[in-house]
């Protein structure tokens, strides 16, 4: 759900996130992304800065996090230098592996096809000290649908596997479905997730172990910023949904 300010472009995205959307090594995933252009991911670029601050002038870490190098036919490498292991985690951040897998598949399909479905499974924790190799298998190339199977491997073992389908866009003939923008407060004046963590790290009421964990989290450059908004009026108190404003740090 996009908020546009005076036609300046994409500034913030508010995300209702149900708990079941959180990934774990034993669950499947379903995501979608734009189609490729000239063998690279096409990204929506903000047309101007949000009203609260100027964006970082450096390339977004989030964009570098999905960078891949083609090392053989339909084999792509993610450098260990770009892999991220969150503080306290067993291995590479799973969301990054999912995005890199999708990127590898996008690089193997025609540019006029967009991802239609994605189903993936984690089988091992990724090692942030080793490169990741993505092997793409071209299952089917049809006129309207293209199917790909991808394995992310380290030391010859599969870390993550996925099957995804791409679809050539067709006219909707008037059928359009979209959720309405939730009526929530704007991002101005809301605390960022990093500001909340800073308060937790300095609060003497918290255990030293947890304060040290939050300090380690703050030592890692933030890839994105989130600001939690109050639920819209009428939201059930126990409804399992959170509302966040989010933006990428740096330039896309």
Phi, psi and omega in degrees: 000117191257137174252121181248129182254109176052038175071014183279348178121190183283123179247309185224154174233129177260129188241111168282119189241104175286151181303328184289350178280349180287130185276150172218163183302341185254007183246157176270168183225154176221117181221167178221156182208163179294166179279164184276165173216121181053047175060035173213156182290133177274123183244144174282128184255133179297137181274347180193169183282148174295159187293346186273329183196166176276142180287158177296138182281346181276160176301138182298132176301324181300323179290319178295335184292342180250009181295136180229152176241128179280114184256347176198176180298116180061027173234125186235147183243133171254119184292142177299337180294338181257358181280146184237127174248112180297155178303128178084356183276158179283333184199199182302143178301123185298325180298325178294317179298320178299314181295320179294323177297315178297318179300315179300319179293318180301322182291350183253003183242158177300151186291344180268013176248140178242149183296136185249323178206155183213125177227123185220160181219134172273136178243337178212160173282134180284144180268118182287353180262004180228148177296154176251133177251133181246116180259120183257128175248126182276095185288316182201140173236101180253181181288325182248333183231145176231134183242136179228145173240130185232140173237130173264124188233148169220134182055031179079000181253146182281124177267320182210139177229148183209152170236133180220155182236140178246149185230136175282124184305139178231155179301137181279345181055040173095348181273111179229132181232126178205143177282146177288149176296126178298147179272088181236162176297150177290170185290337181298130178090349178272145179285140175281162178298328180290322177295322177296317180294322178300318178295319179295321182292334182260354183282115182294346179288339179276153181294153180296327179297315180289323179297322178293322177299315180292327176296320177297321178298318181291337181287345179268129178304135182282131179277334181209165178238136177234146175226119184281132179255155176292147178300149178298155177305138179092355179288130180299140185301324183261010179295126186280062181222136173248153180239122182232143162269138182218147174211155178278140173275129180097181184266137174262000000 
